Amino acid sequence: MEEQKYLKNVVTLEFYFIKCTGCGMCETVCPHSVFEVKEGKAHITERDLCMECGACAKNCPTEAIRVKAGVGCAGAIIMGALTGKEPTCGHSDDSKKSCCG
């Protein structure tokens, strides 16, 4: 199966390595395998695979992960499909941050 990637460097995912205890919840709940636990700590395997669903942050007991759930490309595409409008992620005023074109 081909990896699902979104646009590069637009994801709001933040990971605080120092807070991580290596519990593995992020690896377990992430639908795109963004996290991998090795050597007792979580590591981001590929940031741009993140669809900003928020499952990792909601399940991290040490608050080592932050993400603005539902604001990225996945959220924009879903909302566009539901409303019948062009996808927009709210960054159209700044083309460097625009994830939808």
N, CA and C atoms as an extended XYZ file, in Angstrom:
303
Properties=species:S:1:pos:R:3:atomname:S:1:resname:S:1:resid:I:1 pbc="F F F"
N         0.831       -1.182        0.000 N   MET     1
C         0.000        0.000        0.000 CA  MET     1
C         0.881        1.252        0.000 C   MET     1
N         0.561        2.211       -0.818 N   GLU     2
C         1.334        3.444       -0.934 CA  GLU     2
C         1.073        4.342        0.271 C   GLU     2
N         2.139        4.996        0.770 N   GLU     3
C         1.988        5.913        1.900 CA  GLU     3
C         1.178        7.133        1.493 C   GLU     3
N         0.291        7.554        2.363 N   GLN     4
C        -0.527        8.742        2.148 CA  GLN     4
C         0.200        9.942        2.733 C   GLN     4
N         0.677       10.861        1.890 N   LYS     5
C         1.357       12.048        2.378 CA  LYS     5
C         0.551       13.273        2.000 C   LYS     5
N         0.636       14.279        2.830 N   TYR     6
C         0.000       15.551        2.578 CA  TYR     6
C         1.085       16.516        2.120 C   TYR     6
N         0.832       17.768        2.054 N   LEU     7
C         1.857       18.717        1.650 CA  LEU     7
C         2.946       18.808        2.706 C   LEU     7
N         4.146       19.079        2.270 N   LYS     8
C         5.296       19.108        3.169 CA  LYS     8
C         5.291       20.327        4.093 C   LYS     8
N         5.709       20.077        5.315 N   ASN     9
C         5.978       21.117        6.318 CA  ASN     9
C         4.800       22.026        6.651 C   ASN     9
N         3.592       21.497        6.663 N   VAL    10
C         2.440       22.309        7.049 CA  VAL    10
C         1.716       21.770        8.283 C   VAL    10
N         2.068       20.597        8.722 N   VAL    11
C         1.388       19.967        9.848 CA  VAL    11
C         1.681       20.714       11.155 C   VAL    11
N         0.696       20.771       12.035 N   THR    12
C         0.836       21.481       13.312 CA  THR    12
C         1.383       20.593       14.430 C   THR    12
N         1.777       19.389       14.117 N   LEU    13
C         2.275       18.425       15.098 CA  LEU    13
C         3.536       18.935       15.798 C   LEU    13
N         3.489       18.915       17.136 N   GLU    14
C         4.648       19.267       17.959 CA  GLU    14
C         4.914       18.108       18.908 C   GLU    14
N         6.170       17.723       19.044 N   PHE    15
C         6.546       16.616       19.915 CA  PHE    15
C         7.667       17.069       20.847 C   PHE    15
N         7.441       16.880       22.150 N   TYR    16
C         8.399       17.284       23.174 CA  TYR    16
C         9.085       16.029       23.722 C   TYR    16
N        10.195       15.682       23.107 N   PHE    17
C        10.947       14.470       23.406 CA  PHE    17
C        11.254       14.337       24.895 C   PHE    17
N        11.595       15.418       25.534 N   ILE    18
C        11.985       15.414       26.948 CA  ILE    18
C        10.837       14.941       27.858 C   ILE    18
N         9.590       15.197       27.468 N   LYS    19
C         8.427       14.795       28.265 CA  LYS    19
C         8.028       13.333       28.027 C   LYS    19
N         8.498       12.756       26.946 N   CYS    20
C         8.091       11.405       26.550 CA  CYS    20
C         8.624       10.344       27.513 C   CYS    20
N         7.727        9.425       27.925 N   THR    21
C         8.124        8.316       28.794 CA  THR    21
C         8.214        6.997       28.024 C   THR    21
N         7.889        7.026       26.730 N   GLY    22
C         7.977        5.820       25.920 CA  GLY    22
C         6.842        4.838       26.129 C   GLY    22
N         5.681        5.323       26.572 N   CYS    23
C         4.550        4.425       26.857 CA  CYS    23
C         4.000        3.750       25.593 C   CYS    23
N         4.170        4.391       24.444 N   GLY    24
C         3.744        3.789       23.185 CA  GLY    24
C         2.323        4.076       22.755 C   GLY    24
N         1.589        4.870       23.518 N   MET    25
C         0.202        5.171       23.138 CA  MET    25
C         0.129        5.874       21.784 C   MET    25
N         1.045        6.792       21.522 N   CYS    26
C         1.033        7.510       20.241 CA  CYS    26
C         1.212        6.537       19.081 C   CYS    26
N         2.105        5.595       19.242 N   GLU    27
C         2.349        4.590       18.202 CA  GLU    27
C         1.118        3.707       18.003 C   GLU    27
N         0.447        3.379       19.090 N   THR    28
C        -0.732        2.520       19.034 CA  THR    28
C        -1.916        3.189       18.352 C   THR    28
N        -2.171        4.451       18.658 N   VAL    29
C        -3.396        5.108       18.162 CA  VAL    29
C        -3.231        5.835       16.833 C   VAL    29
N        -2.017        6.098       16.389 N   CYS    30
C        -1.818        6.856       15.155 CA  CYS    30
C        -2.189        6.019       13.930 C   CYS    30
N        -3.160        6.488       13.130 N   PRO    31
C        -3.589        5.721       11.959 CA  PRO    31
C        -2.578        5.715       10.814 C   PRO    31
N        -1.596        6.603       10.845 N   HIS    32
C        -0.617        6.672        9.756 CA  HIS    32
C         0.802        6.343       10.188 C   HIS    32
N         0.956        5.758       11.351 N   SER    33
C         2.273        5.332       11.858 CA  SER    33
C         3.303        6.456       11.863 C   SER    33
N         2.898        7.609       12.361 N   VAL    34
C         3.795        8.762       12.450 CA  VAL    34
C         4.826        8.552       13.555 C   VAL    34
N         4.475        7.768       14.566 N   PHE    35
C         5.364        7.555       15.713 CA  PHE    35
C         5.870        6.121       15.759 C   PHE    35
N         7.078        5.997       16.320 N   GLU    36
C         7.674        4.695       16.562 CA  GLU    36
C         8.425        4.783       17.883 C   GLU    36
N         8.215        3.816       18.749 N   VAL    37
C         8.935        3.803       20.022 CA  VAL    37
C        10.176        2.934       19.848 C   VAL    37
N        11.315        3.540       20.134 N   LYS    38
C        12.576        2.794       20.111 CA  LYS    38
C        13.498        3.372       21.173 C   LYS    38
N        14.245        2.511       21.770 N   GLU    39
C        15.173        2.890       22.837 CA  GLU    39
C        14.483        3.653       23.967 C   GLU    39
N        13.238        3.256       24.282 N   GLY    40
C        12.528        3.813       25.429 CA  GLY    40
C        11.859        5.163       25.231 C   GLY    40
N        11.828        5.668       23.996 N   LYS    41
C        11.197        6.961       23.704 CA  LYS    41
C        10.501        6.885       22.346 C   LYS    41
N         9.469        7.696       22.193 N   ALA    42
C         8.809        7.807       20.895 CA  ALA    42
C         9.645        8.692       19.981 C   ALA    42
N         9.568        8.410       18.706 N   HIS    43
C        10.246        9.196       17.685 CA  HIS    43
C         9.258        9.403       16.539 C   HIS    43
N         9.344       10.534       15.881 N   ILE    44
C         8.509       10.786       14.710 CA  ILE    44
C         9.187       10.145       13.517 C   ILE    44
N         8.471        9.262       12.831 N   THR    45
C         9.034        8.581       11.667 CA  THR    45
C         8.955        9.446       10.419 C   THR    45
N         7.820       10.113       10.222 N   GLU    46
C         7.608       10.967        9.054 CA  GLU    46
C         6.511       11.964        9.384 C   GLU    46
N         6.902       13.165        9.725 N   ARG    47
C         5.968       14.222       10.151 CA  ARG    47
C         4.871       14.481        9.124 C   ARG    47
N         5.233       14.448        7.865 N   ASP    48
C         4.274       14.790        6.812 CA  ASP    48
C         3.203       13.724        6.580 C   ASP    48
N         3.288       12.603        7.280 N   LEU    49
C         2.223       11.595        7.215 CA  LEU    49
C         1.066       11.950        8.145 C   LEU    49
N         1.289       12.875        9.061 N   CYS    50
C         0.276       13.255       10.050 CA  CYS    50
C        -0.935       13.890        9.374 C   CYS    50
N        -2.128       13.378        9.709 N   MET    51
C        -3.366       13.945        9.162 CA  MET    51
C        -4.070       14.823       10.191 C   MET    51
N        -3.392       15.091       11.292 N   GLU    52
C        -3.872       15.992       12.337 CA  GLU    52
C        -5.216       15.564       12.934 C   GLU    52
N        -5.353       14.269       13.174 N   CYS    53
C        -6.594       13.773       13.783 CA  CYS    53
C        -6.634       14.048       15.284 C   CYS    53
N        -5.461       14.153       15.925 N   GLY    54
C        -5.387       14.464       17.343 CA  GLY    54
C        -5.372       13.272       18.276 C   GLY    54
N        -5.444       12.060       17.744 N   ALA    55
C        -5.479       10.866       18.598 CA  ALA    55
C        -4.231       10.748       19.463 C   ALA    55
N        -3.081       11.077       18.905 N   CYS    56
C        -1.832       10.958       19.663 CA  CYS    56
C        -1.823       11.898       20.867 C   CYS    56
N        -2.192       13.132       20.639 N   ALA    57
C        -2.183       14.131       21.722 CA  ALA    57
C        -3.206       13.791       22.805 C   ALA    57
N        -4.371       13.325       22.393 N   LYS    58
C        -5.418       12.993       23.367 CA  LYS    58
C        -5.050       11.787       24.218 C   LYS    58
N        -4.187       10.930       23.711 N   ASN    59
C        -3.826        9.714       24.432 CA  ASN    59
C        -2.452        9.758       25.077 C   ASN    59
N        -1.756       10.870       24.966 N   CYS    60
C        -0.430       10.990       25.572 CA  CYS    60
C        -0.573       11.390       27.044 C   CYS    60
N        -0.193       10.503       27.962 N   PRO    61
C        -0.376       10.797       29.389 CA  PRO    61
C         0.543       11.892       29.926 C   PRO    61
N         1.618       12.224       29.214 N   THR    62
C         2.551       13.240       29.701 CA  THR    62
C         2.470       14.551       28.924 C   THR    62
N         1.503       14.657       28.027 N   GLU    63
C         1.312       15.849       27.193 CA  GLU    63
C         2.574       16.201       26.411 C   GLU    63
N         3.248       15.171       25.902 N   ALA    64
C         4.457       15.359       25.100 CA  ALA    64
C         4.130       15.688       23.645 C   ALA    64
N         2.857       15.608       23.296 N   ILE    65
C         2.440       15.831       21.908 CA  ILE    65
C         1.347       16.889       21.867 C   ILE    65
N         1.476       17.789       20.916 N   ARG    66
C         0.432       18.783       20.644 CA  ARG    66
C         0.162       18.795       19.155 C   ARG    66
N        -1.088       18.939       18.809 N   VAL    67
C        -1.482       19.060       17.408 CA  VAL    67
C        -2.840       19.761       17.367 C   VAL    67
N        -3.019       20.632       16.414 N   LYS    68
C        -4.314       21.289       16.233 CA  LYS    68
C        -5.178       20.355       15.390 C   LYS    68
N        -5.942       19.533       16.061 N   ALA    69
C        -6.743       18.516       15.385 CA  ALA    69
C        -7.776       19.132       14.449 C   ALA    69
N        -7.856       18.578       13.257 N   GLY    70
C        -8.872       18.980       12.291 CA  GLY    70
C        -8.598       20.256       11.531 C   GLY    70
N        -7.380       20.810       11.616 N   VAL    71
C        -7.098       22.059       10.917 CA  VAL    71
C        -6.282       21.871        9.648 C   VAL    71
N        -5.750       20.715        9.441 N   GLY    72
C        -4.846       20.504        8.318 CA  GLY    72
C        -5.530       20.069        7.051 C   GLY    72
N        -4.748       19.526        6.165 N   CYS    73
C        -5.240       19.113        4.858 CA  CYS    73
C        -6.374       18.102        4.965 C   CYS    73
N        -6.236       17.129        5.859 N   ALA    74
C        -7.289       16.117        5.990 CA  ALA    74
C        -8.601       16.765        6.405 C   ALA    74
N        -8.542       17.639        7.400 N   GLY    75
C        -9.744       18.332        7.849 CA  GLY    75
C       -10.343       19.189        6.753 C   GLY    75
N        -9.486       19.865        6.000 N   ALA    76
C        -9.956       20.735        4.921 CA  ALA    76
C       -10.634       19.932        3.817 C   ALA    76
N       -10.041       18.818        3.465 N   ILE    77
C       -10.609       17.980        2.406 CA  ILE    77
C       -11.949       17.394        2.846 C   ILE    77
N       -12.023       16.937        4.078 N   ILE    78
C       -13.276       16.379        4.599 CA  ILE    78
C       -14.370       17.440        4.632 C   ILE    78
N       -14.038       18.618        5.167 N   MET    79
C       -15.040       19.690        5.230 CA  MET    79
C       -15.459       20.143        3.835 C   MET    79
N       -14.529       20.189        2.891 N   GLY    80
C       -14.858       20.538        1.509 CA  GLY    80
C       -15.828       19.543        0.902 C   GLY    80
N       -15.582       18.257        1.158 N   ALA    81
C       -16.467       17.219        0.630 CA  ALA    81
C       -17.854       17.293        1.268 C   ALA    81
N       -17.903       17.564        2.571 N   LEU    82
C       -19.188       17.638        3.263 CA  LEU    82
C       -20.013       18.856        2.853 C   LEU    82
N       -19.328       19.966        2.584 N   THR    83
C       -20.041       21.198        2.256 CA  THR    83
C       -20.167       21.453        0.763 C   THR    83
N       -19.433       20.661       -0.043 N   GLY    84
C       -19.467       20.857       -1.487 CA  GLY    84
C       -18.671       22.070       -1.942 C   GLY    84
N       -17.776       22.556       -1.085 N   LYS    85
C       -16.949       23.726       -1.402 CA  LYS    85
C       -15.498       23.306       -1.582 C   LYS    85
N       -14.707       24.223       -2.117 N   GLU    86
C       -13.271       23.973       -2.260 CA  GLU    86
C       -12.646       23.839       -0.870 C   GLU    86
N       -11.707       22.900       -0.698 N   PRO    87
C       -11.037       22.759        0.593 CA  PRO    87
C       -10.271       24.009        0.972 C   PRO    87
N       -10.370       24.397        2.231 N   THR    88
C        -9.579       25.505        2.747 CA  THR    88
C        -9.178       25.187        4.179 C   THR    88
N        -7.922       25.460        4.481 N   CYS    89
C        -7.421       25.156        5.826 CA  CYS    89
C        -7.273       26.405        6.666 C   CYS    89
N        -7.697       27.534        6.126 N   GLY    90
C        -7.620       28.763        6.894 CA  GLY    90
C        -6.315       29.506        6.763 C   GLY    90
N        -5.428       29.031        5.917 N   HIS    91
C        -4.132       29.675        5.732 CA  HIS    91
C        -3.994       30.310        4.357 C   HIS    91
N        -5.071       30.502        3.651 N   SER    92
C        -4.995       31.004        2.271 CA  SER    92
C        -4.403       32.400        2.185 C   SER    92
N        -4.399       33.155        3.276 N   ASP    93
C        -3.824       34.490        3.269 CA  ASP    93
C        -2.305       34.465        3.288 C   ASP    93
N        -1.720       33.352        3.606 N   ASP    94
C        -0.265       33.193        3.647 CA  ASP    94
C         0.121       31.977        2.817 C   ASP    94
N         0.516       32.199        1.576 N   SER    95
C         0.764       31.097        0.645 CA  SER    95
C         1.840       30.127        1.129 C   SER    95
N         2.736       30.553        2.000 N   LYS    96
C         3.751       29.660        2.518 CA  LYS    96
C         3.150       28.608        3.444 C   LYS    96
N         2.044       28.926        4.097 N   LYS    97
C         1.422       28.004        5.031 CA  LYS    97
C         0.197       27.321        4.454 C   LYS    97
N        -0.198       27.668        3.261 N   SER    98
C        -1.404       27.106        2.680 CA  SER    98
C        -1.222       25.631        2.389 C   SER    98
N        -2.103       24.806        2.888 N   CYS    99
C        -1.984       23.386        2.642 CA  CYS    99
C        -2.939       22.921        1.547 C   CYS    99
N        -3.737       23.815        1.055 N   CYS   100
C        -4.758       23.414        0.094 CA  CYS   100
C        -4.592       24.071       -1.276 C   CYS   100
N        -3.476       24.663       -1.491 N   GLY   101
C        -3.243       25.173       -2.831 CA  GLY   101
C        -3.257       26.619       -3.016 C   GLY   101
